[in-house]
């Protein structure tokens, strides 16, 4: 059972960072939490597919796509793979596609928007590196909580 982010902030505010970027809730689970893994990539979802194809063990993948909405970094097949591999959620600073199918999956998904256009599949980017979202540094291994109110994580 996931604790509400507002309640968690009331209890532990000084220990947590709050991401102010306003994401859309696009997955079947609006509330999710877990340890963080990260990817930094631009218009190339090769690493997203690879990482979500490995055991997630309840983790949340945070993808810094640079805010690009020009092409999708995740679609329904990659999201289904995340579910099969035990990921709790995916947060994408960029776009997804196949919104209707993803909304039916038992997966937390937050993204800036959607675009039916596919991204490159070259695997360009970096895995498990610190990324910055809205002035907050997100480091691999931090714990992240997300719900309709927003995103909190343990401070770096």
C-alpha positions in Angstrom: 0.0 0.0 0.0 1.5 3.3 -1.1 1.3 6.3 1.3 -0.1 9.6 0.0 2.7 12.0 -1.0 1.0 14.9 0.9 0.9 12.8 4.1 4.5 11.6 3.6 5.7 15.2 3.1 3.9 16.3 6.3 5.8 13.6 8.1 9.2 13.8 6.5 9.4 17.0 4.5 12.9 18.0 5.5 14.2 14.7 4.3 12.5 14.8 0.9 12.7 16.6 -2.4 9.5 17.5 -4.3 9.6 17.6 -8.1 7.6 20.5 -9.3 7.3 19.5 -12.9 3.7 18.8 -13.7 3.4 15.3 -15.3 0.4 13.6 -16.7 -0.7 10.3 -15.0 -0.9 7.8 -17.8 -0.6 4.4 -16.4 -3.1 2.0 -14.7 -1.7 2.9 -11.3 -1.7 6.5 -10.2 0.2 5.8 -7.0 3.5 3.9 -6.9 6.8 3.9 -5.2 10.2 2.2 -5.3 13.9 2.6 -5.5 15.1 4.7 -8.5 17.0 3.7 -11.6 17.7 6.3 -14.2 18.3 6.8 -17.9 19.4 9.9 -19.8 18.6 9.8 -23.5 17.2 12.0 -26.3 14.7 10.7 -28.8 16.2 7.2 -28.5 14.4 4.5 -26.5 16.9 1.7 -27.0 18.1 1.8 -23.4 14.5 2.2 -22.0 13.5 -1.0 -23.8 16.7 -2.8 -22.5 16.4 -1.7 -18.9 12.7 -2.4 -18.6 13.3 -5.8 -20.1 15.3 -6.7 -17.0 14.0 -7.6 -13.5 12.7 -4.4 -11.9 12.1 -5.8 -8.4 9.6 -3.0 -7.7 11.9 -0.2 -8.9 10.9 3.1 -10.6 12.7 4.0 -13.9 13.2 7.8 -14.2 13.9 8.7 -17.9 15.4 12.1 -18.6 14.4 12.6 -22.2 15.2 16.3 -22.1 11.6 17.3 -22.2 11.3 16.4 -25.9 7.8 15.7 -27.1 9.0 15.1 -30.7 8.9 11.3 -30.4 7.8 8.7 -27.8 10.3 7.1 -25.4 7.9 4.3 -24.4 4.9 2.5 -26.0 2.6 -0.3 -25.0 5.0 -3.2 -25.7 7.8 -1.7 -23.6 5.4 -0.9 -20.8 4.0 -4.4 -20.9 7.6 -5.7 -20.6 8.0 -3.5 -17.5 4.9 -5.1 -16.0 6.2 -8.6 -16.8 9.5 -7.8 -15.2 8.2 -6.4 -12.0 8.7 -2.6 -12.3 6.5 -0.4 -10.2 6.6 2.6 -12.5 8.2 4.8 -15.1 8.5 8.5 -15.1 9.5 10.1 -18.4 10.6 13.6 -18.9 9.3 13.4 -22.5 6.6 11.6 -24.4 5.0 8.2 -24.5 2.6 6.6 -27.1 -0.2 4.0 -27.0 -1.8 5.9 -24.1 -5.0 3.9 -24.1 -3.2 0.5 -23.8 -0.8 1.8 -21.2 -3.7 3.1 -19.1 -4.9 -0.5 -18.8 -1.6 -1.8 -17.5 -0.9 -2.3 -13.8 2.0 0.1 -14.0 2.6 3.7 -12.7 3.4 5.9 -15.7 4.0 9.7 -15.6 5.1 11.6 -18.7 4.9 15.1 -20.1 2.6 14.0 -23.0 2.3 11.7 -25.9 3.3 11.5 -29.6 2.6 8.6 -31.9 6.0 9.0 -33.6 8.5 6.3 -32.8 12.0 7.2 -31.4 15.3 5.9 -32.6 16.4 2.5 -31.3 20.2 2.9 -31.2 20.7 2.7 -27.5 22.3 6.1 -27.2 22.3 7.5 -23.7 23.4 6.8 -20.2 22.1 4.4 -17.5 22.1 4.9 -13.7 23.5 8.4 -13.7 22.2 11.4 -11.7 19.6 13.3 -13.7 18.0 16.7 -12.9 14.3 17.2 -13.1 12.9 20.7 -12.3 15.9 21.6 -10.2 15.9 18.3 -8.2 18.8 15.9 -8.6 17.5 12.3 -9.0 20.1 9.7 -8.1 20.0 5.9 -8.6 19.1 4.2 -5.4 17.0 7.0 -4.0 13.4 6.1 -3.0 10.7 7.7 -5.0 6.9 8.0 -4.2 4.4 9.2 -6.8 0.7 9.8 -6.8 -1.7 12.3 -8.4 -0.4 15.1 -6.1 3.2 14.7 -7.4 6.6 13.1 -6.9 8.7 12.9 -3.8 12.1 11.3 -3.3 14.8 10.9 -0.7 17.2 13.8 -1.0 20.5 13.3 -2.7 
